[in-house]
Amino acid sequence: MAKNLWKEIGNTPIDFATLASFFPEYKCKYNKISALEKEETLLRLKQGLYVPTSQASGQLLSEGLIANHLYGPSYVSLQYALRYYGLIPEQVFTVSSITTKRSRVFQNSLARFEYVHTSDDAFSIGVRIEKTINGTSFLIASPEKALCDLIADISYLNLRYKNEILIWLEEDIRFNMDELSRFDTSILREYAKVGKKKNMINQLIKIIES
């Protein structure tokens, strides 16, 4: 039964109360769940939230799906999303997300998960559901929104001129400029209405359209 249970749950995070309900025969549910952790059947993501290990479920863990569940509402963005799309070359070791709640950081044995606050108005612009080859789905910023989020998140970054923005893209973050020409500027325009760094986003639009 247990093997079927973990395969049924798959790689979806599950809270303590739901887990406890699967073991009504145990008086002390904490001891049972702690034992499952020690057996490497469950991985604790934070207090009260777990996910079956890949060994138990037969499915690869999804950092994006875990990030969505760990703290929400949220979607994956910033450098993590840009790297996911192949838009920047450097490895990214923090799973970055955007949330309407206060900024937070969670560290577990899987990764470091960072959450950056944004306004309610800017939150939903350019967010998509990403479906992986193994059937996992999670919320992630579009390439356009991930770049907007990164510009907004870097407090010292407030470039006024096109050549300054091009230098930042090409040299500082080593952005894949071939993909920039394919950006949907309607997402950038919508973000510029309600998000931070309006002038810089508008200059970015001009670069893409020129």
C-alpha positions, 0 to 999 in steps of 0.5 A: 500500500505504501509504495502505491501511495507514494507513486500516487502522490508523485512529486507533489508537496503534501502537508502534515495533516494530509500525510497523517490521515494516511496512517490512522493506526498510528497514535503518534503521527509525528513519530511515523512521519519522522521515521519515513524521513529517516528511511528517505521516503519523505523529504521535509521541505519546511515545517509541516510540508513534505514531498516523497523522495524520487526513490519512493515515488519513482518521479523526479523532484521538480524545483519549480513545483516545490517552489510554488507550494513552499510559499504562495501565491508565487511563481518562479522567476528572476535568474532561475527562470532566465537560466531555465529558458537558456537566456543566461549561461551561468548556473543558478543555485537559488530557486527564485520566485516572486510573491505578493507576500513579504519576501522570504528565504527557505533552505532545505536539503534540496535547494535554497528558495528565495521569494521576492515581493511584488505588487498585486497589479504586477504579479499576474502579468506574463505568468504561464503554466509550464508543463514538463515532459514527465507531466509536472506543471508549475507557475513560471514567469515568461521570459519577458516577465522574468527579465522585468522582475530582474530589472525591478529587483536590482535596486541600484539598476536604473539605466536611462540610455539604450547603450547602457542597457545593451552593455548590462544585457550583453556583458553583465548578465550575458543575455542571449541577445538573439532571443531578445528580438523574439520577445513579446513587447506587449508583456513589457508594455503591460508591466511598464504600466504598473511595475517598477523601472518604467523608463528602463522597461520602455527603453528596452521595448525600443531596443527590441523594436529597433 
